[in-house]
Amino acid sequence: MSVLVFIEQREGQVRSVSREALGEATRLAASLGGGGEVVGVCAAASDPGLAALGDAGADRVLLAAHPGFARYDGAGYAAAVAAAVEAVKPAAVLFAASSLGRDLAPRVAAKLGAGLAADCTSLTATAGALTATRPVYAGKAIQTVRFPKSPALVSLRPKVFAPVTGAGKRGAVEPLAVEPPASGARVREVVTQSGGKVDLTESEIVVSGGRGLKGPEHFKLIEDLAAALGATVGASRAVVDAGWRPHSEQVGQTGKTVSPKLYVAVGISGAIQHLAGMSSSRCIVAINKDPDAPIFKIADYGLVGDLFEVVPALTEQLKKIDVHA
Ligand SMILES: Cc1cc2nc3c(=O)[nH]c(=O)nc-3n(C[C@H](O)[C@H](O)[C@H](O)COP(=O)(O)OP(=O)(O)OC[C@H]3O[C@@H](n4cnc5c(N)ncnc54)[C@H](O)[C@@H]3O)c2cc1C
């Protein structure tokens, strides 16, 4: 049984979340049996180097090339994925649960009348049937989803699934004829953050600051620690609401969901809404002066102390070692 993967590109670059989805599709196609292919589908103005995805697990990639697909077009991209589903008849369609994927996957599900499990953290295939698990109620419970009919649509939480490398598949790029619908919403401009920072959701290390920092001027401590670790800066909603940090940095239920290898929470209490956005991080370090702060319940390492003393000392020590060695 085949697995279709939506390949997300931004400004002509395939995003790493799509390589993660291809990795999972490769594992899934093997356990679903029947010698199924892993097929990608990409909507873009021109080929963003799709043949390279053979090494990431794609047997072939369908390219819906159209000048109108240079930027995200919900209706047009959904038409492209639906056309690919029609051509491939996959058992499952995988998307990344990125901001784009969170908009696109429900559109495709509605178009096909198919079921969608969003923001999944694991997939299993037994006896040809797919089961997805996903955190619900802000991470308090895990839901198991089974699909009564195919295709099963699934979006995958970024940074949870490992990509494969050196798969040595052909990655043949084939054209897919799709016309974007004439009417509908259009993205006219994309305003990006300056500084070439790594996207919070794609970062391997995130250092987040909360209200314990007492004011925006003290976020320099967080930025310095992040720089020493090669990390991206995140924030709690309390500090975003206070206007100390931009909303793009907010982690949590109403912010971004991150799953880095290392998440450092500084002066963050660990409210359930914050945990919803970071509890699937591989290793969680919490720095808080209150030993009863809820964040310590999910932390792998807890440091009880005054952040104004602990963080500069930690940063100084980290600067002396090569943290990536
Ligand atoms: C519908 C809804 C959606 C929400 N969505 C989100 C969301 O997406 N993300 C989110 O983060 N929140 C969200 N919230 C808000 C959430 O409930 C909390 O209010 C918020 O996370 C608290 O932020 P905080 O931990 O920075 O602040 P606080 O809860 O005030 O915690 C500050 C912490 O800093 C510690 N501290 C103070 N001084 C020091 C010091 N000198 N050294 C060390 N530690 C110190 C304190 O002990 C405390 O634990 C949402 C709430 C609602 C109702």
The ligand as an SDF file (V2000), in Angstrom:
LIG
                    3D

 53 58  0  0  0  0  0  0  0  0999 V2000
   -6.9700   29.8380   26.7630 C   0  0  0  0  0  0  0  0  0  0  0  0
   -5.5660   30.0330   27.2740 C   0  0  0  0  0  0  0  0  0  0  0  0
   -4.5160   29.8300   26.4140 C   0  0  0  0  0  0  0  0  0  0  0  0
   -3.2000   29.9890   26.8700 C   0  0  0  0  0  0  0  0  0  0  0  0
   -2.1550   29.7540   26.0160 N   0  0  0  0  0  0  0  0  0  0  0  0
   -0.9060   29.8250   26.4890 C   0  0  0  0  0  0  0  0  0  0  0  0
    0.2070   29.5230   25.6430 C   0  0  0  0  0  0  0  0  0  0  0  0
    0.0720   29.2310   24.4520 O   0  0  0  0  0  0  0  0  0  0  0  0
    1.4510   29.5890   26.1770 N   0  0  0  0  0  0  0  0  0  0  0  0
    1.6810   29.9320   27.4970 C   0  0  0  0  0  0  0  0  0  0  0  0
    2.8490   29.9750   27.9020 O   0  0  0  0  0  0  0  0  0  0  0  0
    0.6510   30.2430   28.2810 N   0  0  0  0  0  0  0  0  0  0  0  0
   -0.6190   30.2170   27.8160 C   0  0  0  0  0  0  0  0  0  0  0  0
   -1.6410   30.5840   28.6400 N   0  0  0  0  0  0  0  0  0  0  0  0
   -1.3200   31.2270   29.9150 C   0  0  0  0  0  0  0  0  0  0  0  0
   -0.9410   30.2690   31.0180 C   0  0  0  0  0  0  0  0  0  0  0  0
   -2.1040   29.8430   31.6890 O   0  0  0  0  0  0  0  0  0  0  0  0
   -0.0160   30.9800   32.0460 C   0  0  0  0  0  0  0  0  0  0  0  0
   -0.6600   32.1370   32.5170 O   0  0  0  0  0  0  0  0  0  0  0  0
    1.3420   31.3790   31.4710 C   0  0  0  0  0  0  0  0  0  0  0  0
    1.9330   30.2870   30.8130 O   0  0  0  0  0  0  0  0  0  0  0  0
    2.2330   31.8300   32.6080 C   0  0  0  0  0  0  0  0  0  0  0  0
    3.4350   32.3000   32.1070 O   0  0  0  0  0  0  0  0  0  0  0  0
    4.7400   32.2490   32.9820 P   0  0  0  0  0  0  0  0  0  0  0  0
    5.0290   30.8470   33.4000 O   0  0  0  0  0  0  0  0  0  0  0  0
    5.8030   33.0080   32.2700 O   0  0  0  0  0  0  0  0  0  0  0  0
    4.3630   33.1630   34.2480 O   0  0  0  0  0  0  0  0  0  0  0  0
    4.0250   32.7590   35.8000 P   0  0  0  0  0  0  0  0  0  0  0  0
    2.9990   31.7290   35.8170 O   0  0  0  0  0  0  0  0  0  0  0  0
    3.8120   34.0300   36.4450 O   0  0  0  0  0  0  0  0  0  0  0  0
    5.3920   32.0770   36.2520 O   0  0  0  0  0  0  0  0  0  0  0  0
    6.5630   32.7730   36.4950 C   0  0  0  0  0  0  0  0  0  0  0  0
    7.5250   31.7890   37.1420 C   0  0  0  0  0  0  0  0  0  0  0  0
    8.7800   32.4280   37.3220 O   0  0  0  0  0  0  0  0  0  0  0  0
    9.3330   31.9840   38.5520 C   0  0  0  0  0  0  0  0  0  0  0  0
   10.2740   32.9920   38.9940 N   0  0  0  0  0  0  0  0  0  0  0  0
   10.0100   34.2620   39.4360 C   0  0  0  0  0  0  0  0  0  0  0  0
   11.1430   34.9120   39.7090 N   0  0  0  0  0  0  0  0  0  0  0  0
   12.1550   34.0410   39.4910 C   0  0  0  0  0  0  0  0  0  0  0  0
   13.5760   34.1090   39.6270 C   0  0  0  0  0  0  0  0  0  0  0  0
   14.1950   35.2270   40.0410 N   0  0  0  0  0  0  0  0  0  0  0  0
   14.3050   33.0040   39.3220 N   0  0  0  0  0  0  0  0  0  0  0  0
   13.7030   31.8680   38.9130 C   0  0  0  0  0  0  0  0  0  0  0  0
   12.3620   31.7370   38.7600 N   0  0  0  0  0  0  0  0  0  0  0  0
   11.6040   32.8140   39.0360 C   0  0  0  0  0  0  0  0  0  0  0  0
    8.1430   31.8480   39.4800 C   0  0  0  0  0  0  0  0  0  0  0  0
    8.4370   30.9380   40.5340 O   0  0  0  0  0  0  0  0  0  0  0  0
    7.0780   31.3050   38.5230 C   0  0  0  0  0  0  0  0  0  0  0  0
    7.0430   29.8850   38.5470 O   0  0  0  0  0  0  0  0  0  0  0  0
   -2.9600   30.4120   28.1930 C   0  0  0  0  0  0  0  0  0  0  0  0
   -4.0380   30.6240   29.0550 C   0  0  0  0  0  0  0  0  0  0  0  0
   -5.3210   30.4390   28.6050 C   0  0  0  0  0  0  0  0  0  0  0  0
   -6.4570   30.6690   29.5500 C   0  0  0  0  0  0  0  0  0  0  0  0
  1  2  1  0
  2  3  1  0
  2 52  2  0
  3  4  2  0
  4  5  1  0
  4 50  1  0
  5  6  2  0
  6  7  1  0
  6 13  1  0
  7  8  2  0
  7  9  1  0
  9 10  1  0
 10 11  2  0
 10 12  1  0
 12 13  2  0
 13 14  1  0
 14 15  1  0
 14 50  1  0
 15 16  1  0
 16 17  1  0
 16 18  1  0
 18 19  1  0
 18 20  1  0
 20 21  1  0
 20 22  1  0
 22 23  1  0
 23 24  1  0
 24 25  2  0
 24 26  1  0
 24 27  1  0
 27 28  1  0
 28 29  2  0
 28 30  1  0
 28 31  1  0
 31 32  1  0
 32 33  1  0
 33 34  1  0
 33 48  1  0
 34 35  1  0
 35 36  1  0
 35 46  1  0
 36 37  1  0
 36 45  1  0
 37 38  2  0
 38 39  1  0
 39 40  1  0
 39 45  2  0
 40 41  1  0
 40 42  2  0
 42 43  1  0
 43 44  2  0
 44 45  1  0
 46 47  1  0
 46 48  1  0
 48 49  1  0
 50 51  2  0
 51 52  1  0
 52 53  1  0
M  END
$$$$
